[in-house]
Amino acid sequence: MRCLVTSSRPYDQESLHAANQGRHEFSFVETPLREDTAVIARGYQAVCPFVDDTLNSAVLEALAQGGTLLLALRSTGFNHVDLPTAERLGLTVMRVRDYSPYAVAEFALGLMLTLNRHLHKAYNRVREGNFLLDGLLGFDMHGKTVGLIGTGKIGAALARILHGMGCRLLGYDPYPNPICQSLGMQYVSLDTLLGESRIVSLHLPLTPDTYHLINAERLARMPQGALLINTSRGALIDTSALIAALKSRHLGAVGLDVYEEEAELYFHNLCDDIICDDTFARLLTFPNVVVTGHQAFFTAEALHTIAATTITNLDDFAAGRENGNIVHAPTPGAPHP
């Protein structure tokens, strides 16, 4: 199949070529899919977009008119795809259901440790010749309560790590995970989890039901000085409410690998540009906030699996085979995956 890979970086080209072994014809462009760029996909049976591509109704209409039949997402999440429109147009949507839960889980732990032990501050101090420990006091994670909102494969991977560190585990998920329960995790209401956890980490998809799940009211339920970690999707958190909680000094620290308005920022080099997003700029002013550029997934193992799964999706679609990576428009009233 002829496949256009949008929003591509050199590591995408390397991993996809290695997995492809000449089976499909790839073209790579750094250009993201938008309403004004969708024309570049004309003539391609398949398009392979990333999380920062726009796949709304107008873009999907343009892709379908240009002959695209398959959207082979290079991501697990699909909240950026207008699934009802894709279904109406006869566009098949396939995703990478699993790549490396360990990559994201380990990164989430890294954010916890960085914020708790002030590693980001210590690194800069030592480079400036300042070896004082004032302001770098942390706490033992052993014995502390950590709440995981979402306990699928990533949440379970993090639960195993935290269990090994001696943490008390609380979970919130409509579908309790037996793996987490075997580690001693207690499933509780969201309010209970927020109220009892010294650290809260988000590991759930973005759906209409989870949009701004963490809002002003729920932030207020967290203990004074609690840590909040988000390596899932930015819009799970109401950023304005988050900034208010930081300004009031209610939250102890925040680690964000994602941001709800990241599409115009992430995966671009803006070092010589002016960032006009005032909300994002305000986040960067807090000394107790660590922001990274959606890199939690970014390990060699994850890239290998993403590429291999993408090739499998192309193979199966070309052969008329269905697999478990096909994404369907949700049935009204049905639970979200």
Order of alpha helices (4+ residues) and beta strands (2+ residues): beta-alpha-beta-beta-alpha-beta-alpha-beta-alpha-alpha-beta-alpha-beta-alpha-beta-alpha-beta-alpha-beta-alpha-beta-alpha-beta-alpha-beta
